[in-house]
Amino acid sequence: MDSSGGSKIAKDGFNNEIEIANKFENWEEDVDAQQWLKTMGYVLEEIEYVHAEVLHGYKTDVQVQVTIKLKRIIDAQNLQIKLVSNEKGFNQIDKRWIRNYKEMWNIPDNIVELLKYYTGENKPYRNNTKDKRRMFMNEFTEEEQDEILEFFTQNKMLILLDIVKGRGKFAAEWILVAQKYENIFRWTLKPINVAINHYSEGEVLITSRGSLKLGRVTMQRKGGDAGRDTANMLQFKVDPTELFNIN
């Protein structure tokens, strides 16, 4: 269920995960939190207490702990929060050094080296590249491009699960997108697997700009950072506002 005109978010928007946690803890008076809890399958009359914890360093941004009356059961729900302040909000969902992705996905050495040329950890192996600091995917040989496409096609779902949902007890189970843009104020709460299915739609391909697309996910060199080494990290981006358009 998405936000309505009576939403507190629709009047004010919100700025960070702490405000989301506070709304959950004030669920008895907060219309948005009541809708979120119902979307997650709770019957409001059966809830005794809600505690929300803000987490850092995980795919889950807020863990909501719900105590059910009589049963004294504490149920935990892991939420990933995406705050969007533009009409289209391309949002970084994962960023790491290539060596870390190598460990996660057992990336072959030849693909690792190509990715390092792509991000700039390795300088271009040939002259006349568009950027003297790094190479674009479409500047590799056809054979090298085919190797990249083969690896990411074969491992597409593993990669999407890791970059969207994560692993372990703090893997995300829900994704809450809130958009505040000009006169638009809205939110949507979706199961994380619905989001993964959506972002997986489409093939793995190299774009005309020389980046890689995994379905609806874009893989890029991070860039920026005033020229620091961290500009050479690899990042994955999605548009969270797309989730407003799916059931």
Salt bridges, closest charged atoms under 4 A:
ASP2 OD1 - LYS190 NZ 3.86
ASP12 OD2 - LYS8 NZ 2.23
GLU25 OE2 - HIS51 ND1 2.74
ASP30 OD2 - LYS23 NZ 2.89
ASP32 OD2 - LYS23 NZ 2.94
GLU48 OE2 - ARG72 NH1 2.84
GLU53 OE1 - HIS51 NE2 2.82
ASP94 OD1 - LYS59 NZ 2.48
ASP94 OD2 - ARG96 NE 2.74
ASP109 OD1 - LYS102 NZ 2.75
ASP131 OD2 - ARG133 NH2 2.77
ASP162 OD1 - ARG167 NE 2.69
GLU201 OE1 - ARG216 NH2 3.15
ASP225 OD1 - LYS222 NZ 2.78
GLU242 OE1 - HIS198 NE2 2.73
GLU242 OE1 - ARG216 NH1 3.90
